[in-house]
Amino acid sequence: MRAFCWACLLVSALALAFACGQTAAVKQLTAEELARLLEQPDKVFFLDVREPYEIRMLGSVKGYVNIPMSQLPARLGEIPRNKVIVTL
């Protein structure tokens, strides 16, 4: 598994919540919690907010939809509001 920056993940989640106008709590998932979510794909939306150059450098994660942070405000309509959003 490739390494990634936990601080970047948290900042991405906070920025997404702010951009969506949500006040829901941002939560860091444990491996067990993520495994449970993976068993319910219809309830989860996996969002990769990294920029294309970051994905080229670090690789992608299967199943994640890429909407770079720089495009997020213009593409909020692509993010479902009725699912748990897991960001990378």
C-alpha positions as CSV (number, residue, x, y, z in Angstrom):
1,M,0.0,0.0,0.0
2,R,1.3,3.5,-0.8
3,A,1.8,6.0,1.9
4,F,-0.3,9.2,2.0
5,C,-0.5,12.2,4.2
6,W,-3.0,12.0,7.1
7,A,-2.9,15.8,7.5
8,C,-3.8,16.2,3.8
9,L,-6.7,13.7,4.3
10,L,-8.1,15.7,7.2
11,V,-7.7,19.1,5.4
12,S,-9.4,17.6,2.4
13,A,-12.3,16.4,4.5
14,L,-12.7,19.7,6.2
15,A,-12.6,21.6,3.0
16,L,-15.2,19.3,1.5
17,A,-17.5,19.8,4.5
18,F,-17.0,23.6,4.3
19,A,-17.6,23.7,0.5
20,C,-20.8,21.6,0.8
21,G,-22.0,23.8,3.6
22,Q,-22.1,20.8,5.9
23,T,-21.6,21.0,9.6
24,A,-21.4,17.3,10.1
25,A,-18.4,16.1,12.0
26,V,-15.3,14.9,10.2
27,K,-14.1,11.5,11.4
28,Q,-11.0,9.6,10.8
29,L,-11.8,6.0,10.1
30,T,-10.1,3.0,11.5
31,A,-9.3,0.1,9.2
32,E,-12.2,-1.9,10.7
33,E,-14.7,0.9,10.2
34,L,-13.5,1.3,6.6
35,A,-13.8,-2.5,6.1
36,R,-17.4,-2.3,7.3
37,L,-18.2,0.5,4.9
38,L,-16.7,-1.4,2.0
39,E,-19.3,-4.1,2.6
40,Q,-22.1,-1.5,1.9
41,P,-21.0,0.1,-1.4
42,D,-24.4,1.6,-2.0
43,K,-24.1,3.7,1.2
44,V,-20.6,5.1,0.5
45,F,-19.1,7.5,-2.0
46,F,-15.3,7.4,-2.2
47,L,-13.9,10.8,-3.2
48,D,-10.3,11.4,-4.1
49,V,-9.6,15.2,-3.9
50,R,-6.0,15.0,-5.0
51,E,-4.8,16.9,-8.0
52,P,-3.8,14.9,-11.1
53,Y,-0.1,15.4,-10.5
54,E,-0.5,13.9,-7.0
55,I,-2.3,10.8,-8.5
56,R,0.5,10.4,-11.1
57,M,3.1,10.5,-8.3
58,L,1.3,8.4,-5.7
59,G,-1.1,6.2,-7.7
60,S,-4.8,5.9,-7.5
61,V,-7.2,3.9,-5.4
62,K,-9.7,1.6,-7.1
63,G,-13.3,2.8,-6.7
64,Y,-12.5,6.4,-5.8
65,V,-14.0,9.2,-7.9
66,N,-11.4,12.0,-8.5
67,I,-12.6,15.5,-8.1
68,P,-9.5,17.7,-7.5
69,M,-9.8,20.3,-4.7
70,S,-9.3,23.0,-7.3
71,Q,-12.4,21.8,-9.1
72,L,-14.5,20.9,-6.1
73,P,-16.7,24.1,-5.8
74,A,-17.8,23.7,-9.5
75,R,-18.4,20.0,-9.2
76,L,-20.3,19.7,-5.9
77,G,-23.3,18.4,-7.8
78,E,-21.4,15.2,-8.5
79,I,-21.2,14.3,-4.9
80,P,-24.2,12.5,-3.5
81,R,-25.7,13.9,-0.3
82,N,-27.3,10.7,0.8
83,K,-24.1,8.7,1.3
84,V,-21.2,8.6,3.7
85,I,-18.3,10.4,1.9
86,V,-14.9,8.9,2.4
87,T,-12.1,11.2,1.1
88,L,-8.6,10.6,0.2
